[in-house]
Amino acid sequence: MTTPHHATGPELTAAQLYAILRLRADVFVVEQECAYGDVDGRDLLPSTRHLWFTDPAGEVTAYLRVLADPDGVARIGRVVTAASARGHGLAASLMEAALAGASGEFVLDAQTYAQRLYARFGFIPEGDEFLDDGIPHITMRRPAKDPAAS
């Protein structure tokens, strides 16, 4: 598997952002039938990190973003894989890349069916299941790693 593409918000080209937003709309809005406000003003922030894979034709096949929440916790979100690319470990590879070398705390709101994926990376469910735009989710947190334990 190749190394994922990565960019901060300001580094994204218009074409890259378009392809990312298209995949997110194809999966979250069309496939999952969830009309929601995906464009939330956070994609172009300097603190937002984007990671994605493309196929040989340049289409985005898997994506995630890492946000800097105001409380200093890193938030992983918009984890998505195109239907045609599922089953190849792309989401797991993106998670590995997003977490590589990071010692701080991470949080995400997982669709409940995906909890096992995130648990592989040290994320622990917290709180009760909730509906986000009609889809069952659960908050999961990966505590900060103790630098002395490394």
DRENPA-3360 file (N, C-alpha, C; in nm, 2 decimals, always signed):
BEGIN
1 = MTTPHHAT = +0.09/-0.12/+0.00/+0.00/+0.00/+0.00/+0.09/+0.12/+0.00 ~ +0.05/+0.22/-0.07/+0.13/+0.34/-0.08/+0.10/+0.43/+0.04 ~ +0.18/+0.54/+0.05/+0.17/+0.63/+0.16/+0.05/+0.73/+0.12 ~ -0.03/+0.76/+0.22/-0.14/+0.85/+0.19/-0.10/+0.99/+0.16 ~ -0.18/+1.06/+0.08/-0.15/+1.20/+0.05/-0.19/+1.27/+0.18 ~ -0.13/+1.38/+0.21/-0.16/+1.46/+0.33/-0.14/+1.61/+0.30 ~ -0.22/+1.69/+0.36/-0.22/+1.84/+0.35/-0.29/+1.90/+0.47 ~ -0.24/+2.02/+0.50/-0.32/+2.10/+0.59/-0.43/+2.17/+0.51;
9 = GPELTAAQ = -0.52/+2.23/+0.58/-0.63/+2.30/+0.51/-0.58/+2.40/+0.40 ~ -0.49/+2.49/+0.43/-0.45/+2.59/+0.33/-0.37/+2.52/+0.22 ~ -0.31/+2.40/+0.24/-0.23/+2.34/+0.14/-0.32/+2.26/+0.03 ~ -0.44/+2.24/+0.06/-0.53/+2.17/-0.03/-0.55/+2.25/-0.16 ~ -0.54/+2.19/-0.27/-0.58/+2.25/-0.40/-0.73/+2.25/-0.41 ~ -0.78/+2.33/-0.50/-0.93/+2.33/-0.52/-0.97/+2.19/-0.57 ~ -0.89/+2.13/-0.66/-0.92/+2.00/-0.71/-0.92/+1.89/-0.60 ~ -0.83/+1.90/-0.51/-0.82/+1.80/-0.40/-0.94/+1.82/-0.31;
17 = LYAILRLR = -0.97/+1.94/-0.27/-1.09/+1.96/-0.19/-1.22/+1.92/-0.25 ~ -1.23/+1.95/-0.38/-1.35/+1.90/-0.46/-1.36/+1.75/-0.45 ~ -1.25/+1.68/-0.48/-1.26/+1.53/-0.48/-1.29/+1.48/-0.34 ~ -1.24/+1.54/-0.24/-1.26/+1.49/-0.10/-1.41/+1.52/-0.07 ~ -1.46/+1.64/-0.10/-1.60/+1.67/-0.07/-1.69/+1.58/-0.15 ~ -1.65/+1.54/-0.27/-1.74/+1.46/-0.35/-1.75/+1.32/-0.29 ~ -1.63/+1.26/-0.24/-1.64/+1.13/-0.18/-1.73/+1.14/-0.05 ~ -1.71/+1.24/+0.03/-1.79/+1.25/+0.15/-1.94/+1.26/+0.12;
25 = ADVFVVEQ = -1.97/+1.34/+0.01/-2.11/+1.35/-0.02/-2.16/+1.21/-0.08 ~ -2.09/+1.15/-0.16/-2.13/+1.02/-0.22/-2.16/+0.92/-0.11 ~ -2.08/+0.91/-0.01/-2.10/+0.81/+0.10/-2.20/+0.86/+0.20 ~ -2.17/+0.97/+0.26/-2.25/+1.01/+0.38/-2.39/+1.06/+0.34 ~ -2.40/+1.14/+0.23/-2.53/+1.20/+0.19/-2.61/+1.10/+0.11 ~ -2.54/+1.05/+0.00/-2.62/+0.97/-0.09/-2.63/+0.82/-0.04 ~ -2.52/+0.75/-0.02/-2.53/+0.61/+0.02/-2.60/+0.59/+0.15 ~ -2.56/+0.68/+0.25/-2.62/+0.66/+0.39/-2.75/+0.74/+0.40;
33 = ECAYGDVD = -2.79/+0.81/+0.30/-2.91/+0.88/+0.30/-2.92/+0.98/+0.42 ~ -2.82/+1.06/+0.44/-2.81/+1.14/+0.55/-2.78/+1.29/+0.50 ~ -2.88/+1.36/+0.49/-2.86/+1.50/+0.46/-2.82/+1.58/+0.58 ~ -2.69/+1.63/+0.57/-2.64/+1.70/+0.68/-2.54/+1.81/+0.63 ~ -2.50/+1.91/+0.71/-2.41/+2.01/+0.67/-2.27/+1.97/+0.68 ~ -2.22/+1.91/+0.58/-2.08/+1.86/+0.57/-1.98/+1.97/+0.57 ~ -2.01/+2.07/+0.50/-1.91/+2.19/+0.49/-1.93/+2.27/+0.61 ~ -1.84/+2.25/+0.71/-1.86/+2.31/+0.84/-1.76/+2.42/+0.88;
41 = GRDLLPST = -1.68/+2.46/+0.78/-1.59/+2.57/+0.80/-1.46/+2.53/+0.86 ~ -1.43/+2.40/+0.88/-1.31/+2.35/+0.94/-1.21/+2.29/+0.84 ~ -1.25/+2.26/+0.72/-1.16/+2.19/+0.63/-1.04/+2.28/+0.59 ~ -1.06/+2.41/+0.58/-0.95/+2.49/+0.53/-0.87/+2.56/+0.64 ~ -0.89/+2.52/+0.77/-0.82/+2.58/+0.88/-0.67/+2.53/+0.87 ~ -0.58/+2.62/+0.91/-0.44/+2.57/+0.91/-0.41/+2.46/+1.00 ~ -0.49/+2.44/+1.11/-0.47/+2.33/+1.20/-0.53/+2.20/+1.16 ~ -0.61/+2.20/+1.05/-0.68/+2.08/+1.01/-0.58/+2.00/+0.92;
49 = RHLWFTDP = -0.56/+1.87/+0.95/-0.48/+1.78/+0.87/-0.57/+1.69/+0.79 ~ -0.55/+1.68/+0.66/-0.63/+1.59/+0.57/-0.54/+1.47/+0.53 ~ -0.59/+1.35/+0.53/-0.51/+1.23/+0.48/-0.61/+1.16/+0.38 ~ -0.55/+1.11/+0.27/-0.64/+1.04/+0.17/-0.56/+0.96/+0.08 ~ -0.63/+0.86/+0.02/-0.57/+0.77/-0.08/-0.64/+0.80/-0.21 ~ -0.57/+0.78/-0.32/-0.64/+0.80/-0.45/-0.61/+0.67/-0.53 ~ -0.70/+0.64/-0.63/-0.67/+0.53/-0.72/-0.59/+0.58/-0.84 ~ -0.55/+0.49/-0.93/-0.47/+0.53/-1.04/-0.52/+0.64/-1.13;
57 = AGEVTAYL = -0.66/+0.66/-1.13/-0.72/+0.76/-1.21/-0.72/+0.89/-1.13 ~ -0.67/+0.89/-1.01/-0.67/+1.02/-0.93/-0.80/+1.04/-0.84 ~ -0.89/+0.95/-0.84/-1.01/+0.96/-0.76/-0.98/+0.93/-0.62 ~ -1.03/+1.01/-0.53/-1.02/+0.98/-0.38/-1.09/+0.86/-0.34 ~ -1.02/+0.76/-0.29/-1.09/+0.63/-0.25/-1.11/+0.62/-0.10 ~ -1.03/+0.69/-0.02/-1.05/+0.69/+0.13/-0.99/+0.82/+0.19 ~ -1.05/+0.86/+0.30/-1.02/+0.99/+0.35/-1.05/+1.00/+0.50 ~ -0.97/+1.08/+0.57/-1.01/+1.13/+0.70/-0.94/+1.26/+0.73;
65 = RVLADPDG = -0.99/+1.33/+0.83/-0.93/+1.46/+0.87/-0.91/+1.45/+1.02 ~ -0.81/+1.53/+1.06/-0.78/+1.55/+1.20/-0.79/+1.70/+1.24 ~ -0.88/+1.73/+1.33/-0.91/+1.86/+1.37/-0.84/+1.89/+1.51 ~ -0.81/+2.01/+1.53/-0.76/+2.06/+1.66/-0.88/+2.12/+1.74 ~ -0.93/+2.04/+1.83/-1.05/+2.10/+1.91/-1.00/+2.20/+2.00 ~ -1.09/+2.30/+2.04/-1.05/+2.41/+2.13/-0.99/+2.36/+2.26 ~ -1.02/+2.24/+2.31/-0.97/+2.19/+2.44/-0.83/+2.12/+2.43 ~ -0.77/+2.13/+2.31/-0.64/+2.07/+2.29/-0.64/+1.93/+2.24;
73 = VARIGRVV = -0.76/+1.87/+2.24/-0.77/+1.73/+2.20/-0.78/+1.72/+2.04 ~ -0.71/+1.62/+1.98/-0.72/+1.60/+1.84/-0.84/+1.52/+1.81 ~ -0.92/+1.57/+1.71/-1.05/+1.50/+1.68/-1.04/+1.44/+1.54 ~ -1.06/+1.31/+1.53/-1.06/+1.25/+1.40/-1.20/+1.24/+1.35 ~ -1.22/+1.27/+1.22/-1.35/+1.27/+1.17/-1.36/+1.25/+1.02 ~ -1.48/+1.23/+0.97/-1.51/+1.22/+0.83/-1.43/+1.10/+0.77 ~ -1.42/+0.99/+0.85/-1.35/+0.87/+0.80/-1.44/+0.81/+0.70 ~ -1.39/+0.79/+0.58/-1.48/+0.74/+0.47/-1.40/+0.67/+0.37;
81 = TAASARGH = -1.46/+0.56/+0.31/-1.40/+0.48/+0.21/-1.51/+0.47/+0.10 ~ -1.47/+0.49/-0.03/-1.56/+0.46/-0.14/-1.60/+0.32/-0.14 ~ -1.72/+0.29/-0.18/-1.78/+0.16/-0.19/-1.69/+0.07/-0.27 ~ -1.63/+0.12/-0.38/-1.55/+0.04/-0.47/-1.41/+0.00/-0.41 ~ -1.38/+0.07/-0.30/-1.24/+0.05/-0.24/-1.25/-0.02/-0.10 ~ -1.37/-0.06/-0.05/-1.38/-0.12/+0.08/-1.32/-0.26/+0.09 ~ -1.27/-0.30/+0.20/-1.22/-0.43/+0.23/-1.07/-0.44/+0.20 ~ -1.00/-0.33/+0.17/-0.86/-0.33/+0.14/-0.77/-0.26/+0.25;
89 = GLAASLME = -0.84/-0.23/+0.37/-0.76/-0.18/+0.48/-0.72/-0.03/+0.47 ~ -0.79/+0.04/+0.38/-0.76/+0.18/+0.36/-0.79/+0.27/+0.48 ~ -0.90/+0.25/+0.54/-0.93/+0.33/+0.66/-0.83/+0.30/+0.78 ~ -0.79/+0.17/+0.79/-0.70/+0.14/+0.90/-0.56/+0.20/+0.86 ~ -0.52/+0.20/+0.74/-0.40/+0.27/+0.70/-0.40/+0.42/+0.72 ~ -0.51/+0.48/+0.70/-0.53/+0.62/+0.73/-0.52/+0.65/+0.88 ~ -0.58/+0.56/+0.96/-0.58/+0.58/+1.10/-0.43/+0.57/+1.15 ~ -0.36/+0.47/+1.10/-0.22/+0.45/+1.14/-0.14/+0.58/+1.11;
97 = AALAGASG = -0.16/+0.63/+0.99/-0.09/+0.75/+0.95/-0.13/+0.87/+1.03 ~ -0.25/+0.89/+1.07/-0.30/+1.00/+1.15/-0.24/+0.99/+1.29 ~ -0.23/+0.87/+1.34/-0.18/+0.86/+1.48/-0.03/+0.84/+1.49 ~ +0.04/+0.82/+1.38/+0.18/+0.80/+1.39/+0.26/+0.91/+1.46 ~ +0.33/+0.87/+1.56/+0.41/+0.96/+1.64/+0.34/+1.05/+1.73 ~ +0.21/+1.04/+1.74/+0.13/+1.13/+1.82/+0.12/+1.08/+1.96 ~ +0.14/+1.16/+2.06/+0.13/+1.12/+2.20/+0.01/+1.18/+2.27 ~ -0.06/+1.28/+2.20/-0.17/+1.35/+2.27/-0.30/+1.27/+2.26;
105 = EFVLDAQT = -0.40/+1.32/+2.33/-0.53/+1.26/+2.34/-0.60/+1.28/+2.20 ~ -0.68/+1.18/+2.16/-0.76/+1.18/+2.04/-0.90/+1.14/+2.08 ~ -1.00/+1.20/+2.01/-1.14/+1.16/+2.03/-1.20/+1.15/+1.89 ~ -1.31/+1.07/+1.88/-1.38/+1.06/+1.76/-1.52/+1.02/+1.79 ~ -1.62/+1.05/+1.70/-1.75/+1.00/+1.72/-1.77/+0.89/+1.61 ~ -1.77/+0.76/+1.65/-1.77/+0.65/+1.56/-1.91/+0.61/+1.53 ~ -1.94/+0.58/+1.40/-2.06/+0.50/+1.37/-2.05/+0.37/+1.45 ~ -2.15/+0.33/+1.52/-2.14/+0.22/+1.61/-2.08/+0.09/+1.55;
113 = YAQRLYAR = -2.12/+0.07/+1.42/-2.07/-0.06/+1.36/-1.92/-0.06/+1.34 ~ -1.85/+0.06/+1.35/-1.71/+0.07/+1.32/-1.62/+0.07/+1.45 ~ -1.68/+0.05/+1.57/-1.61/+0.05/+1.69/-1.49/-0.04/+1.69 ~ -1.50/-0.16/+1.64/-1.38/-0.25/+1.64/-1.26/-0.19/+1.56 ~ -1.29/-0.12/+1.45/-1.18/-0.06/+1.38/-1.10/+0.04/+1.47 ~ -1.17/+0.12/+1.54/-1.11/+0.22/+1.62/-1.05/+0.16/+1.75 ~ -1.11/+0.06/+1.80/-1.05/-0.01/+1.92/-0.91/-0.06/+1.89 ~ -0.89/-0.10/+1.77/-0.75/-0.16/+1.73/-0.65/-0.05/+1.75;
121 = FGFIPEGD = -0.68/+0.08/+1.75/-0.59/+0.19/+1.77/-0.59/+0.25/+1.91 ~ -0.65/+0.18/+2.00/-0.65/+0.22/+2.14/-0.77/+0.31/+2.18 ~ -0.87/+0.32/+2.10/-0.99/+0.41/+2.13/-1.08/+0.32/+2.22 ~ -1.13/+0.39/+2.32/-1.22/+0.33/+2.42/-1.36/+0.40/+2.41 ~ -1.47/+0.32/+2.40/-1.60/+0.39/+2.40/-1.62/+0.46/+2.53 ~ -1.69/+0.58/+2.52/-1.73/+0.65/+2.65/-1.87/+0.70/+2.63 ~ -1.95/+0.70/+2.73/-2.08/+0.75/+2.73/-2.18/+0.65/+2.66 ~ -2.29/+0.71/+2.63/-2.40/+0.62/+2.57/-2.40/+0.64/+2.42;
129 = EFLDDGIP = -2.45/+0.55/+2.35/-2.48/+0.56/+2.21/-2.57/+0.67/+2.18 ~ -2.55/+0.74/+2.07/-2.64/+0.86/+2.04/-2.67/+0.86/+1.89 ~ -2.77/+0.93/+1.85/-2.80/+0.94/+1.71/-2.74/+1.07/+1.66 ~ -2.66/+1.06/+1.55/-2.61/+1.18/+1.48/-2.67/+1.18/+1.34 ~ -2.76/+1.27/+1.32/-2.83/+1.28/+1.19/-2.90/+1.14/+1.16 ~ -2.95/+1.08/+1.26/-3.03/+0.95/+1.25/-2.94/+0.83/+1.24 ~ -2.81/+0.84/+1.26/-2.72/+0.73/+1.25/-2.66/+0.70/+1.39 ~ -2.67/+0.58/+1.44/-2.61/+0.55/+1.57/-2.46/+0.57/+1.58;
137 = HITMRRPA = -2.42/+0.64/+1.68/-2.28/+0.67/+1.70/-2.24/+0.65/+1.84 ~ -2.11/+0.65/+1.87/-2.06/+0.65/+2.01/-1.93/+0.72/+2.01 ~ -1.91/+0.80/+2.11/-1.79/+0.87/+2.13/-1.68/+0.78/+2.18 ~ -1.56/+0.79/+2.12/-1.45/+0.70/+2.16/-1.33/+0.79/+2.18 ~ -1.25/+0.75/+2.28/-1.13/+0.84/+2.31/-1.01/+0.75/+2.32 ~ -0.90/+0.81/+2.28/-0.77/+0.74/+2.30/-0.69/+0.83/+2.39 ~ -0.67/+0.79/+2.51/-0.60/+0.88/+2.61/-0.46/+0.91/+2.56 ~ -0.41/+1.02/+2.61/-0.27/+1.06/+2.58/-0.17/+0.96/+2.62;
145 = KDPAAS = -0.07/+0.94/+2.55/+0.03/+0.84/+2.59/+0.13/+0.91/+2.68 ~ +0.18/+0.83/+2.78/+0.28/+0.88/+2.87/+0.41/+0.88/+2.80 ~ +0.47/+1.00/+2.78/+0.60/+1.00/+2.71/+0.71/+0.92/+2.78 ~ +0.70/+0.91/+2.91/+0.80/+0.83/+2.99/+0.79/+0.68/+2.96 ~ +0.67/+0.64/+2.92/+0.65/+0.50/+2.89/+0.70/+0.45/+2.76 ~ +0.74/+0.55/+2.68/+0.79/+0.51/+2.54/+0.92/+0.45/+2.54;
% end
